[in-house]
Structure formats: C-alpha cells, structure tokens
Amino acid sequence: MKVNSFLGAMMLVFIISGCAARMADPVIAQQTGDSNMTCQALEKELILIQQTIKNSGSSTSKAATNVSVGISGFIVPFLFIDLNQVEKIETNAYKKRHNHLMIIAYDKQCDIKGLVIPELES
C-alpha cells in the first residue's frame, strides 16, 4: 500500500514538473561584432528578428488566456498559466536587439527600411 502511495506521489510530481513554465532565455541586445556587421548582414539579422517577434504570438492573447483559465477555478489549469511571462521577456529582448541593430544600420547609412520597435512595459 505504501509503495502504491509513493508511486502515485512520484507520478504527480512528474506530471506537475512537466507542466511547469520554462525559464526565459532572452537574446543579448548588444553582441560582440555588431559594429563590424555589413549592411547586408544587418538586414538579414533584422529580418530574422522581425520574423521571430511575429511568430512569438501576441502577449495580449496569452494574458487573456491566463486570466480566463485562472478565473475558471479549476486546479489543473493553473499548471498551464505562464507566471514567468517567458514570451514577454524574450520578445522584449528581441525588440531591444532589433533597435540596437537599427541604430547601427542608421549610423552606417544602410538602406534598410524599418522602424524602431517599442519595447514592452515590464
């Protein structure tokens, strides 16, 4: 009986830990070698960042989902709430990197079309 209780508790721990939010891994805004990048390299990096930001999803819809799940009052859905706001942190870091590269591109007088992206509020 004690073995079954122990195994049940271990399974619960594994299930809960599997649903836990991951830690944020934000990109570093100012990286070594940025100032040595060519206009073409800057443009490629900026396009990649813009696509990454676009694919990261809307933080507004994520917040609405978290609120609706929390209000529902169920215990299990609380495991899916993103308390660390991982996407927000990572997206904000990409926006900082984008803006840093846009400044370098402007200083180098590169013909790159784009605007500075406003960063999210903390």
Secondary structure, DSSP 4 states (H G I P E B T S, - for coil): -HHHHHHHHHHHHHHHHHHSPPPP-PPPSS-TTGGG--HHHHHHHHHHHHHHHHHT--HHHHHHHHHHHHHTT-SGGGGG--TT-HHHHHHHHHHHHHHHHHHHHHHTT------PPPPPP-
